[in-house]
Amino acid sequence: MKHLVFFLLITLGFPVISQVDTAQVRVNREPDKKPRLDMLLVDLNWDRLVGWVGTGVEQKWHGRGIHVSLLFDQPIKADGTFSVAGGAGFTSHNYYTNAQVEKVPGTETAAFIVKTEAERERGKISLNYVDVPIELRFRTQEDKHGHRWKVAVGARGGYLINAHEKIIDGEGFKTKLYHYPHVAKFRYGPTFRFGYGSLMLTGYYSLSTFFQPGKGQSEMNALSLGITISPF
């Protein structure tokens, strides 16, 4: 009887052991998970014009914008810790002030001209660009959560496809203006990213000025600071 019980235990236990071994082999043979390549980047930015904007001009604190880019990541090292990335993107900047961009009478230049509350109770000027970004990236190895620390430095060049102002006067009437020939058509500057997993801090500074050289009575540069979300 004892021999029969022992035989049954061995017989019943063998399939379980076999299944465990097979499962272990199956796990060991699973291909390595591909690293997050940060191909789609969405930046939610705080926007600011840096420099002398104009006499009496006040910028509101809530200037904001968005940058969306799709980049192709090319690893320099096989483990993905170093890579370069380039692609295309779209950026929208929104600056809120108490002034309006106008041509200065008797000149060939433009400036931010302060308006009364009756003329302009609130409003913004919006600039929209198509961009070509490029980045040099460094990532640590994945931790136990499958995430990495990341740093990226790069540059971005863009072409202005639309500039317009939205004005709301003291009586609530809304006006949109679209003719801004003095605003620079091209812009360029360095970018920076730092973060963990799918969230990063980002920054951009335009080395080119808001107005075309010689076409504005003030020289300003654009600064954007924000948060990057990278879903994959």
Secondary structure, 3 states (H helix, E strand, C coil): CHHHHHHHHHHHHHHHHHHHHHHHHHHHCCCCCCCCCCCEEEEEEEEEEEECCCCCCCECCCCEEEEEEEEEEEECCCCCCEEEEEEEEEEEEEEEECEEEEECCCCCCEEEEECCCCCCCEEEEEEEEEEEEEEEEEECCCCCCCCCEEEEEEEEEEEEEEEEEEEECCCCCEEEECCCCCECCEEEEEEEEEEECCEEEEEEEEEEECECCCCECCCEEEEEEEEEECCC
